[in-house]
């Protein structure tokens, strides 16, 4: 018996929930040929395109849904998200504000507008809209989590903790709040004993999903490390990483190919023959691996009165990968036309959506190390600062943290070691090509010779010296980082050679690194 349209749609909804987006798209295409005015199918198709990163076709699908049903507020909300994904912030903002005016109790519009405002550093406006969302639903742990993130960026740690605790009161199983709370808490000398025990009790509960256990394990790893209980600390970090690794995709071979292709292209490229754009030299790019000291540099430089940071916006990554790469492989048919574009002008237009007013802007997108050659073409007068540290300490710190991406190299000793080799080799290549054009800042030297190194960095950025740069812990500029507590402290040396506490536990990782030295 032929299934009814409603039955077909229910099957598609279930497939979507299971992450089977390609088959959902295939079936939606078939059903839409028979039902071209069905706005639900267009919306579902758009959501599936959105999930696989195809925002262009997602936008078309959402627009079709709206054209066939002007009251489909879900499609309008989803369209705004896709606009945000492609950096069309003004279009996204306009749509969300129209939705709020049309549907004053539509909570998704408030939260998505607030998230966009948080991302673009309009923190006061974000808090207003998150609180409006709370007025609609006071029992949403997700909204409290989002408000906590805003307060964390503003360095209002007590307020951030308060909202995480409120989230857990609403739903004790909301373990992402436990993990975030662990980053803000200290567990030294028996502090926050109750929270540590609570996380352990939850972990013993077999009803929790793997995702919940991932959050708990990373939270416990941090708590036990605070107490210098390195055996229990590593046990939980390893459990968290192993669970997370199962949910990731392995791109190491693609990264190796990508690095090879980039080097091959720039080896044969005559940079002197490429017309470079005359940028104003106001951009400061800080790059390096995660947990390499980039946040400390960001805090130091943005302590200067003429500097603000937009942190990890990912603009360069999105533009370059979207224009010259096909599945991480350089498409040389596209690249020559791309490098003649005025990317600096496009970046400046993008920055207009951000609440920044200073002359000098920091972009701390870590994955920019892949694209230093392109940055040198598009922003020839910009400053590029590469942060690096003892590779064992750096890789250990990555292994101890949970990131918002699903790349396998973050959660496997072997993959992490291989990724480090790719990164290290590529940075050697860039330094050879642009000798003297990159400031390589070694974290340990910045800590041990703080005053002199800070003055060198400020001079490299073509800024006049200001004493504020030696007191980065007093810098109240917003900052978005996993290491918020560390970033707001005076320089400290305890993280140097921290890998020695795990020497016998990370032998796979360290052996790969040792073989590269």
C-alpha positions in Angstrom: 0.0 0.0 0.0 1.3 3.4 -1.0 2.2 5.6 2.0 0.3 8.8 2.5 2.3 12.1 2.3 2.0 12.5 6.1 3.5 9.1 6.6 6.3 9.9 4.2 7.0 13.1 6.0 7.1 11.3 9.4 9.7 8.9 8.0 11.7 11.8 6.8 11.6 13.5 10.2 12.9 10.3 11.8 15.7 10.1 9.2 16.6 13.7 9.8 16.8 13.1 13.6 19.2 10.2 12.9 21.4 12.4 10.8 20.7 10.8 7.5 20.6 14.2 5.7 21.6 13.0 2.2 18.8 10.5 2.0 16.3 13.1 3.4 17.3 15.5 0.6 16.9 12.8 -2.0 13.4 11.9 -0.8 12.4 15.5 -0.3 13.4 16.2 -3.9 11.1 13.3 -5.1 8.2 14.4 -3.0 8.5 18.1 -3.9 8.1 17.2 -7.6 4.7 15.9 -6.6 4.0 18.5 -4.0 5.9 21.7 -5.1 3.9 24.0 -2.7 4.5 22.0 0.5 6.4 24.5 2.7 7.1 21.8 5.3 9.1 19.8 2.8 11.0 22.9 1.6 11.9 23.7 5.2 13.0 20.2 5.9 15.1 20.2 2.8 16.7 23.5 3.9 17.5 22.2 7.3 19.2 19.2 5.7 21.3 21.4 3.4 22.1 23.5 6.4 23.4 20.4 8.3 25.8 19.4 5.5 27.1 22.9 5.2 25.4 23.9 1.9 23.9 27.2 3.0 23.4 28.4 -0.6 20.8 25.7 -1.3 19.5 25.9 2.2 18.6 29.6 1.6 16.9 28.7 -1.6 14.8 26.0 0.1 13.8 28.3 3.0 12.9 31.1 0.6 10.7 28.6 -1.3 9.0 27.5 1.9 8.3 31.2 2.8 7.0 32.0 -0.7 4.4 29.2 -0.3 3.5 30.1 3.2 4.3 33.5 4.6 3.3 32.4 8.1 6.0 29.7 8.2 8.0 31.4 11.0 10.2 28.3 11.4 11.5 28.7 7.8 12.1 32.4 8.4 14.1 31.6 11.5 16.1 28.9 9.7 16.8 31.3 6.8 18.2 33.8 9.3 20.6 31.1 10.6 21.8 30.3 7.1 22.4 34.0 6.5 24.4 34.2 9.7 26.4 31.1 8.6 27.5 32.9 5.4 28.4 36.2 7.3 25.3 38.0 6.0 24.7 39.3 9.5 22.5 42.3 8.5 20.1 40.1 6.6 19.9 37.7 9.5 19.3 40.5 12.0 16.6 42.0 9.9 14.8 38.7 9.6 14.9 37.9 13.3 13.7 41.4 14.3 10.8 41.1 11.8 10.0 37.7 13.3 10.0 39.1 16.8 7.7 41.9 15.8 5.3 39.5 14.0 5.5 36.7 16.7 6.3 38.4 20.1 6.4 35.1 21.9 8.6 33.2 19.4 11.5 32.2 21.6 13.8 30.9 18.9 13.9 34.3 17.3 15.0 35.9 20.6 17.7 33.3 21.3 19.1 33.3 17.7 19.2 37.1 17.6 20.9 37.1 21.0 23.4 34.6 19.9 24.2 36.6 16.8 24.6 39.8 19.0 26.9 37.9 21.4 29.0 36.7 18.4 29.4 40.2 17.1 30.2 41.7 20.6 26.9 43.5 21.2 26.8 41.9 24.6 24.3 44.3 26.3 21.8 43.7 23.5 22.4 40.0 23.7 21.6 39.9 27.4 18.4 41.9 26.8 17.1 39.4 24.3 18.2 36.3 26.2 16.3 37.7 29.2 13.3 38.3 27.0 13.5 34.6 26.0 13.7 33.7 29.7 10.5 35.7 30.3 8.8 33.4 27.8 10.3 30.2 29.2 11.9 30.4 32.6 12.7 26.7 32.6 15.2 26.6 29.7 18.6 25.5 30.8 19.9 26.3 27.3 19.1 30.0 27.8 20.9 30.1 31.1 23.9 28.4 29.4 23.9 31.1 26.7 23.7 33.9 29.3 26.5 32.4 31.2 28.6 32.4 28.0 28.0 36.2 27.6 29.0 36.9 31.2 32.1 34.8 30.8 33.1 36.8 27.7 32.6 39.9 29.9 34.8 38.5 32.6 31.9 38.5 35.0 32.6 35.0 36.4 30.3 35.0 39.4 27.3 35.9 37.2 28.4 33.2 34.7 28.6 30.6 37.5 25.2 31.7 38.8 23.5 31.0 35.5 25.2 27.6 35.1 23.9 26.6 38.6 20.4 27.8 37.6 20.6 25.6 34.5 21.5 22.6 36.6 18.6 23.4 39.1 16.2 23.3 36.1 17.8 20.1 34.7 20.4 18.2 36.7 21.1 16.1 33.6 22.3 19.2 31.6 25.9 18.1 32.0 27.4 20.6 29.6 26.7 23.1 32.5 28.7 20.8 34.8 31.6 20.9 32.4 31.5 24.6 31.9 31.2 25.1 35.7 34.3 23.0 36.2 36.3 25.4 34.0 35.3 28.4 36.2 35.6 26.6 39.5 38.7 25.9 41.5 38.9 22.4 43.2 42.2 23.1 45.0 42.4 22.4 48.8 39.0 20.7 48.9 37.1 23.6 47.2 33.8 22.8 45.4 33.9 19.3 46.9 30.1 18.9 46.4 30.3 19.7 42.7 33.1 17.1 42.2 31.0 14.5 44.0 27.9 15.4 42.1 29.8 14.8 38.8 31.1 11.5 40.0 27.6 10.4 41.0 26.2 11.3 37.7 28.9 9.5 35.8 28.0 6.3 37.8 24.5 6.6 36.4 24.2 4.2 33.4 21.2 6.1 32.1 23.3 9.0 30.9 24.1 9.3 27.2 27.7 9.2 25.9 27.4 12.9 25.1 26.5 13.6 28.8 29.4 11.4 29.9 31.8 13.3 27.7 31.0 16.5 29.4 31.3 14.9 32.9 34.6 13.3 32.1 36.2 16.5 30.9 34.9 18.3 33.9 36.2 15.7 36.3 39.6 15.6 34.5 40.0 19.3 35.2 38.7 19.0 38.8 41.2 16.2 39.7 44.0 18.1 38.0 43.3 21.1 40.2 44.0 18.7 43.1 47.1 17.4 41.5 45.6 13.9 41.4 47.0 13.2 38.0 46.1 9.5 37.8 42.3 10.2 38.3 42.7 13.3 36.1 44.1 11.4 33.2 41.6 8.6 33.6 38.7 10.9 33.0 40.4 12.9 30.3 41.1 9.6 28.5 37.5 8.4 28.9 36.2 11.7 27.6 38.5 11.7 24.6 37.7 8.0 23.8 34.0 8.7 23.9 34.3 11.9 21.8 36.6 10.2 19.3 33.9 7.7 18.4 31.7 10.7 17.2 34.4 12.3 15.1 35.7 11.9 11.5 39.3 11.3 10.7 40.7 13.9 8.3 44.4 13.4 8.8 45.1 12.2 5.3 43.1 15.1 3.9 45.1 17.5 6.1 48.3 16.0 4.8 47.2 16.3 1.2 46.0 19.9 1.9 49.4 20.9 3.4 51.2 19.3 0.4 49.0 21.1 -2.1 49.4 24.5 -0.4 53.2 24.2 -0.3 53.3 23.0 -3.9 51.3 26.0 -5.0 53.4 28.6 -3.1 56.7 27.0 -4.1 55.9 27.7 -7.8 54.2 31.0 -7.1 56.2 34.2 -7.8 54.9 36.5 -5.1 56.6 39.5 -6.7 54.3 39.1 -9.8 51.1 39.1 -7.9 49.5 42.5 -7.5 49.2 43.0 -3.7 46.4 45.1 -2.3 47.3 48.2 -0.3 45.7 47.4 3.1 46.0 49.9 5.9 48.1 47.6 8.0 45.6 47.7 10.9 45.0 43.9 11.1 46.8 41.8 13.6 46.5 38.1 13.0 47.4 35.8 15.9 47.6 32.2 15.0 49.0 28.8 16.2 47.6 25.6 17.6 44.9 25.7 20.3 46.3 26.1 23.8 49.6 27.5 22.5 49.4 30.9 24.3 47.3 32.8 21.7 44.8 34.0 24.3 47.6 35.5 26.4 48.9 37.4 23.4 45.4 38.5 22.6 44.9 39.9 26.1 48.3 41.6 26.1 47.9 43.3 22.7 44.3 44.3 23.2 45.3 46.0 26.5 46.6 48.7 24.2 44.3 51.7 23.9 44.2 51.5 20.1 43.5 47.7 19.8 40.3 45.6 20.0 39.8 41.9 19.3 37.2 40.0 17.4 38.8 36.8 18.6 38.1 33.7 16.4 35.8 34.8 13.7 37.0 32.3 11.0 36.5 34.8 8.2 39.7 33.9 6.3 39.1 30.2 6.7 35.5 30.4 5.3 36.5 32.6 2.4 39.5 30.6 1.3 38.0 27.2 1.8 34.8 28.3 0.0 36.6 29.8 -2.9 39.7 27.6 -3.7 39.3 24.2 -2.0 37.2 21.3 -3.1 37.2 18.7 -0.3 40.4 20.2 1.2 42.2 20.0 -2.2 43.3 23.2 -4.0 41.4 23.8 -7.2 43.9 25.8 -9.3 41.2 26.7 -11.7 39.6 28.9 -9.0 42.6 30.1 -7.2 44.1 32.5 -9.7 40.9 34.5 -10.0 40.3 34.4 -6.3 43.7 36.0 -5.4 42.7 39.0 -7.6 39.7 39.8 -5.4 39.9 42.5 -2.8 39.4 40.4 0.3 40.5 43.2 2.6 37.6 45.3 1.4 35.2 42.4 2.0 36.7 41.8 5.4 36.2 45.5 6.3 32.6 45.2 5.3 32.2 42.1 7.4 33.7 44.0 10.4 31.0 46.6 10.2 28.6 44.0 11.8 30.9 43.9 14.9 30.8 46.3 17.9 34.4 47.3 17.5 35.7 50.9 17.1 39.5 50.8 17.4 41.9 51.4 14.6 43.7 48.1 15.1 41.8 44.8 15.1 43.0 41.4 16.3 41.8 38.3 14.4 42.7 35.2 16.6 41.4 32.5 14.3 43.8 29.7 15.1 43.3 27.9 11.8 44.7 30.9 9.9 48.1 29.2 10.1 47.0 27.2 7.1 46.6 30.4 5.1 49.5 32.7 6.0 50.5 32.8 2.3 47.1 34.1 1.3 47.0 36.6 4.2 50.3 37.9 3.0 48.7 38.5 -0.5 45.5 40.0 0.7 46.8 41.9 3.8 50.4 42.6 2.9 50.8 45.2 5.6 49.1 43.2 8.4 51.0 41.8 11.4 51.1 38.0 11.8 52.1 36.6 15.2 52.6 32.9 15.5 52.3 31.6 19.1 54.0 28.3 19.9 55.2 26.4 23.0 56.8 23.2 24.1 55.0 20.7 21.8 54.4 18.1 24.6 52.8 20.8 26.8 50.8 22.1 23.9 49.4 18.7 22.8 48.7 17.7 26.4 46.6 20.9 26.9 44.7 20.2 23.7 44.0 16.6 24.9 42.7 18.0 28.2 40.0 20.1 26.5 36.7 19.7 24.8 36.3 21.7 21.6 33.2 22.7 19.6 34.4 20.8 16.5 34.4 17.1 15.6 37.8 16.7 14.1 39.4 13.5 15.3 42.9 14.9 15.8 41.7 16.7 18.9 40.7 13.5 20.7 43.3 10.9 19.8 46.9 10.6 20.8 48.0 9.3 17.4 45.9 11.8 15.4 47.0 14.7 17.6 50.6 13.8 17.1 50.2 13.5 13.3 48.4 16.9 13.1 51.1 18.5 15.1 53.7 17.3 12.5 51.6 18.8 9.7 51.2 22.1 11.5 54.9 22.3 12.5 56.1 21.5 9.0 53.8 24.1 7.4 54.9 26.8 9.8 58.5 26.1 9.0 57.6 26.5 5.3 55.9 29.8 5.9 58.8 31.1 7.9 61.2 30.2 5.1 59.1 31.9 2.4 58.3 35.0 4.5 61.6 35.3 6.5 61.2 38.0 9.1 57.6 38.6 8.1 56.1 36.5 10.9 56.7 37.2 14.6 57.2 33.8 16.2 56.4 34.1 19.9 57.5 31.3 22.1 55.2 31.0 25.1 57.9 30.1 27.5 60.0 33.1 26.6 57.0 35.4 26.9 56.5 34.1 30.4 60.1 34.1 31.6 61.1 37.4 30.0 57.7 39.0 30.1 58.6 42.7 30.0 61.1 42.6 27.1 59.0 40.2 25.0 55.9 42.2 25.5 57.7 45.4 24.3 59.0 43.5 21.3 55.5 42.4 20.4 54.0 45.8 20.7 56.8 47.2 18.6 56.3 44.5 15.9 52.6 45.7 15.7 53.8 49.2 15.0 52.2 50.5 18.2 53.5 53.0 20.6 54.4 51.5 24.0 51.8 51.6 26.8 52.4 50.3 30.3 48.9 48.8 30.2 50.2 46.0 28.1 52.2 44.6 31.0 49.0 44.4 33.1 46.8 42.3 30.8 44.9 40.9 33.7 43.3 44.3 34.2 42.1 44.3 30.6 38.3 44.4 30.7 37.9 44.0 26.9 35.6 41.1 26.1 37.3 37.8 25.4 36.0 34.4 24.2 38.2 31.5 25.1 38.2 28.1 26.9 41.0 29.5 29.2 39.1 32.5 30.6 40.4 32.0 34.1 44.0 31.6 33.0 43.8 34.6 30.7 42.6 36.9 33.4 45.5 36.1 35.8 49.0 37.5 35.9 51.6 35.5 34.0 52.3 32.2 35.7 54.8 29.4 35.1 52.9 26.4 36.3 51.8 25.3 32.8 55.5 25.1 31.6 56.6 21.5 31.5 53.2 20.4 32.7 53.6 17.4 30.4 56.0 15.8 32.9 53.0 14.8 35.1 51.6 12.7 32.2 54.8 11.4 30.7 53.9 7.7 31.2 50.4 8.2 30.1 50.8 9.9 26.7 53.6 7.7 25.3 51.9 7.3 21.9 51.6 11.0 21.5 55.0 11.9 22.8 56.8 9.3 20.7 55.4 10.8 17.5 56.5 14.3 18.6 59.9 13.0 19.7 60.5 11.4 16.3 59.9 14.8 14.6 62.5 16.7 16.7 
